[in-house]
Amino acid sequence: MEPKSTDRSIKIAALLVATLANFLTPFMSSAINIALPSIGSQFATSAILLSWVPTSFLLAAAMFAVPFGRISDIYGMKRIFNYGMIIFTVASFLSAVAPSVESLIAFRILQGIGGAMVLVTGLAIITSVYPPQERGKAIGINIATVYIALSLGPVLGGIMTQYLGWRSLFYAMVPLGILIIALTYWKLTDEWAECKGEKFDIKGSIFYSVVLVMVMYGFSTLPNTTGIILLIAGIIGFIGFLMFELRLEYPVLNVKLFKNRSFAFSNLAALINYSATFAVTFLLSLYLLYIKALDPLSAGLILVAQPVMMAIFAPIAGRLSDKFVPQKLAAFGMALSTIGLSLFIFLDQTTSIAFITVGLLIIGIGFGFFSSPNTNAIMGSVERRFYGVASAMVSTMRLLGQTFSMGLALMVFAIFIGNVQITTAQYPALLSSIRTIFLICTILCFIGIFAALTRQKTRKSDI
């Protein structure tokens, strides 16, 4: 469905505020990991409780993405975006002054709710104001910001934590949040609410959020018995959720959208891609620090090669997806990522840094070519009234994929190494587990190519 003619100043303003907002969440997510040792030291907290500082944000964002996507379609995207930025900014300040780790986790949950509101509406606003022939370029710029933030997060986060303390990370979000709020009120004069007057599915939203958390948390704790039980219960619950939603006139997630094969397979491809590639940085950081005995700064400089390529090629691929079939570009990107992942199956103690860098560059270029066209395909396959929900599905597939990717890595580590501290004696098992995970990820990514090709052979259909 083609959007109405939109003034150029509105387009630029929409892209500006959505792109600035898109920087905050991934920057915070990557920077906070560097600050965890400092937070744990100050609050003298356990490793398990400390792990909830990043996890609480991730789960909150996943829980509220789809419900707020639907709410934005009903009550207005700009309104929900603004409220989300206000909540995110206030939560950032509260996190900066948190007196305990428990209060910090609570404020991070609040920050995750605000982040969900911003992420799902930012992409939907861009889709609403840009016509199909310009949309890919705008989406590419927006997505490139995520990779820039991921690149700068560990570097700037490390510098800020070392010289200004971990609280400075949260304080820095406050003026940026205020700037985005001011720009939104000043520059964005339109509102987008294609489902105004429709009812909001409260029961379905609660059902969805609970089931999603069960699946995400259950998978992240595999192969523990609790993780297995939660995962099975979550999958059964999700089937029940789909059956429940099919009976409603105004569901929080319109299940009929998945009859649109372009929408369904694009989301599947996104889930596969994030599941196959998100753990790459985590795995290679362990390899470089333990097996290659590099210092953290040297390892960080090597690992930054991947997000830099993502940031460079995402806008290029986005622009190309306005001229060529986006599914073909997404499949090409998935194929490149498969090649890059396959190189790391052969890691050993003697693997050169140049070899590792080449693999990271290939994965980065592949992901850049995949993400923008695939997102363009998802947003372009639904009617305007579903932009909020479609944008929320993009975010949900990313969060689910990231969780599955880390859950897979931790599960293989548990099988190969066990719950022990990594010492020199565990290095052979560590290397074997890393190679095994890369083998599984390569197979996943290869399957993703066929998901992309399946989408290419089907016709876009309106719901």
ABEGO torsion letter per residue (X at the ends): XBBBBBBAAAAAAAAAAAAAAAAAAAAAAAAAAAAAAAAAAAAGBBAAAAAAAAAAAAAAAAAAAAAAAAAAAAAEAAAAAAAAAAAAAAAAAAAAABABAAAAAAAAAAAAAAAAAAAAAAAAAAAAABBAAAAAAAAAAAAAAAAAAAAAAAAAAAAAAAAAEAAAAAAAAAAAAAAAAAAAAAABABBBBAABGBBBBAAAAAAAAAAAAAAAAAAAAOABAAAAAAAAAAAAAAAAAAAAAAABABBABBAAAAABAAAAAAAAAAAAAAAAAAAAAAAAAAAAAAAAGBBAAAAAAAAAAAAAAAAAAAAAAAAAAAABBAAAAAAAAAAAAAAAAAAAAABBAABBAAAAAAAAAAAAAAAAAAAAAAAAAAAAABBAAAAAAAAAAAAAAAAAAAAAAAAAAAAAAAAAAEBBBBBAAAAAAAAAAAAAAAAAAAAAAAAAAAAAAAAAABBBBBX
